[in-house]
């Protein structure tokens, strides 16, 4: 096992770190699927999971040998694993551990899990946001090379999450930069604008409920309605990230707030008719400041709203 566990962040900071990756309830990804397949093969277990420990649940970004997409956090063995960031949690026989003997997945109608080993996913700031874990229906222990492999897979997973977060930031910042006019030389004031980040909550659940094709068709129709709601000739723009439910809108002029209200009304209608839920983060920006700074303020506002509204 790793000998250098770091101190766990407080729950508020840990949850914000998880939310900041914008990966909860996202669609399946082949790279993460490969992580759990490798974990299962290397450790010789029928079940492997990539878990993200949310406020009151553990959600599985990828899984093999387990059908349920999430479980309650209060019965999650991974919730115990993340309490010691940097250290592999290995339990030879869950049924003999008083913390888990009454767990419905150990001694109950849901299953008979016996062995567990989970390596926390730790952010650069030290927040443990989930695990790469393996489960077996028989008591056992991992070999040293299997433990090392599980730790390596957790590091690879964090590298993927970090890369995904950077890609999201770069894509949004590039769109914002294209939609914001350059400041006019010697002008008294740089043009201002309103930036809105709109995120569809529980995209994976929506796809499970409506189907992938129906969901994409619904979002494409919503794309058109949102674009048509923007006034002509003012340079306003809105874009949805490919394959996601996240929009970024750049709105100009003194009535940018009114334009945002129109967009929000369309989203509210879609929520009512189709059972969707959107959260929006907003920031005011100036053409004289870096687009990255404005994006970070809008993203922080989105995370604040997610924290207060429990975005799932």
N, C-alpha and C positions, 0 to 999 in steps of 0.2 A: 504494500500500500504506500501511497505518497506520504512522506514524512512531514510535509510543511503545509498543513491546513491554515488558511487565513481566517481572520475574524469575519463572522457573518454580518452583513449590513442589516440595519433595521428594516422592518417589513415595508415601510413606506418607500424607502429608497430602492429596495429590492424589486418591489412591484413596478415602480416607475422605470427601472432599468429594463425589465421584461417588456413592458408596454412600448418602450422606445424602439424595439426591433420591429414592431408592427407585423408580427408573424402569427399571433394567436388567431385561430379560426381561418387561417389561410388555406389555400388549396394544396393538395399533395404535390410533392416535389421529388423528382427521381433521385436527386443527390442525397436527400435525407432518407429516402427509402433504402438506398444503398448502405447507409450507415447502420441501420438496424439489421439488415441482411448480413452484413459483415459481423456485427456483434453476435448475432445468433450462431453463425457458422464458427467463428473463432472460439466462442465460449461453449459451444455444444449444447445450447439450450433451445427449447422449442419456442420460447417467447423472448423478444427483444423490443424495447420501446424507446422512443425519443420523447421524453416528457417535458412539458413546460408547466410549472407550478403557478397557477393563477390565484386570484384572491380566495376563491372558495372551491376550486376544482383543480385537478391535474388534467391537462389536455395533451393528447398525443399528436405531435407533428408527424410522426411516422411510427408504424407498428407492424410486427409480424407475430403471428400466433396468438393474437388477441383482437376480438371483434369490436369491443366497445371503444368509441372515439374519445371518451373522457370518463373520469370517475370523480366522486366527491373528494375534496382535499383531506377531509378528516379521516379517511381510511387509506390515504396514499403513503406507502412506504417511502416514496421519493421525498415526501415532505420532511422526513427525518434525515434523509441523505443530504439535503441542501443546507442543513443546519451546521454542517462542517465543510465549508467550501475547501476544495483542494484535496479532500480525502475520500477515498473509495469506501463506501459502506457495503460490507458483505455480511450476510446473515445465512449461516449454514442451514438452519431449520427454523422457519418463521413460526411454526406451531409451538416451538419451545421457547419463544421470546414473548414475555408477558405483554409487550407493547402491541403485538400483532396476533396473539392467539385467538382473539375474538373477531378478527377481521373476516368479513364475509367472503373474501377471495382466498382466505387461508383455511378456515374451518367453517364453511357455510355453503349455502345453496349456489353461490356464484362460482365456486371453484375450490381447488385444493392446492394452491401454490405453497411450495415449501422453501425453495432456495431463492435468494435475491442478492444481486450485486448491482450497485448503481454508482456511477461516477458523476459528480455534479458538473453542470455547465456553468462556468464562472466567467463573468465579463471582465474586461480589463480593469474595471474599478473595483472588482472583488465581489460582485453580486452573484449569488448562486440562483439561477433562474429556472433550473430544471436538471434533468439527468439523461445520460445514456445508460440504460439499465437492462439487465437480463434476468429472466425468471425461469425456474424449473419446477416440475411437480414432484421432484425427489430431493431430499437433503443432499448437499454436496459442498465442495469447496473448489475454488478456481486455482489453477496453477499460476505461478508467478508471471509467466509470459502472457497468460490470458488477462490477468489484472493489468499488465502494462498495455496490452492491446485495447482494453476498455478505456483506460485513461487517454490513450492516443486518439481513439475515436471521439471522445468528448472534446479534445482540443481541436480536432478537425471540424466538429460540429460548430464550435464557437467561431472558428475561422470563416465558415460558411455564413453564419449569422452576421458577423461583422461585415463581410463582403456584400451581403444583401442590403444591409443598412446603408453602406456607402453608395451602392448603386442607386438606391432609392433617392438619396440626397442629391446625387449628381444629376439624375434625370429631372427631378423637380427644379433644381436650381437652374439648369439649362433652359427649361421651359420658361421660368420666371424671367431670366435674363433676356430671352427673345421677346417677351411681352412687355418689358419695361423700356420706355424710351430713354436714350442717353441724355444726361443733363446738358442743357444749352450753355455754351460758354458765356461767362459774364452775366448770366441770369441771376436775379436776386434770390430766387428760390428754385430748388430742383423739383421736378414733377413728383407728386405723391400718388400712391396707389394703395389699394386694399388687397391683401393676399388671404385667400381662404383655402384651407385643406379640408376636404370632405371625405370621410371614411365610412364605408358601409360596414356595419358590424356583423360578425358571424357570417362571413361569405361562405365558408365551408358548410355551415348549417343550411344556408339558403340553397346552395347547390344540391344538398341532400334532399331538401324538401321539394324543390321545383325541377331539379334535373339540370345538368350542365348546359345543354343547348338552350333550354328555356330561360335560364338565368342570364346567359350572355345576350340572348335576344332582348330580354327585358332591359338590360343595362345599355344596349345599343340604342334602343328607343329612348331611354332616358338621356343618353348623350345628346341626341338630336334636340330634344325638348329644352335641355339646359343651354345648348348653343343658340337656339332660336330666341331664348329669353334675353340674350345680351343685346344691348343697343348697337346700332350700326355706326360705323365711322369714328369710334372712340378708342379702338384698339383693345377692348376687353377680350379676354380669351379664357377658355376653360378646356381642360384635357383630363382624360382618364388614363391612368397607367394601364398598359396592356396586360390583360389577364387578371386584373384586380378590380376591386370596388373602391378605389381611391381616386379622388378628383383633386386637381389644383386649379384655382381660378384667380386671375389677375384682373382687378376692376379699377378703372380710372375715374377721375373727376370728383366733383363735390357730391354727386349723387351715387357714389359707389355703394354706399350703404343700402340705397333703394334697390340697386341691381342685385346685391346679395340677398335682400329680402325676397325678390322674385325667384331666385334660385332656391332659396330655402322653402318657399311655398310649393314649388314643383317637387322637391324632395319629400316634403310632408305628405303630399298627395300620394306619391309612390309608396310611402311608408304605410299609409292608411289602406290603400287598395291591395298591396302585395305583401303586407306584413314585414316590411323592411325597417331597418333602423339605421340612421345616419348620425354621426357626430361631426361637428365642424370646429376647426381651430382657425382663428383670425388674427392677423397682425397688420398694422399700418406700416407702410414702407415709403422710402424716398429713393428716387433714382440716384441720389448722391451716395448711398450706402451700399455695401456689398449685398447681393441677393441672398448669400448664404446666411447673413445675419437676420434678414427678414424671415427667411424660411425657418430658422431655428426658433424664432419667437412664435410663429404660427404653429409649429410642431409642439412647442411647449404648451401653448394654449389648448391644443387638441389633447395632449396627455393630461392636462388639468381636468378637462371635461370628462375624459375617460375615467379618471380617478373618482370624480364626484358622481358619475352616472353609471359606473360599473358596466363598461362597454360590451357586454356579451349577454 
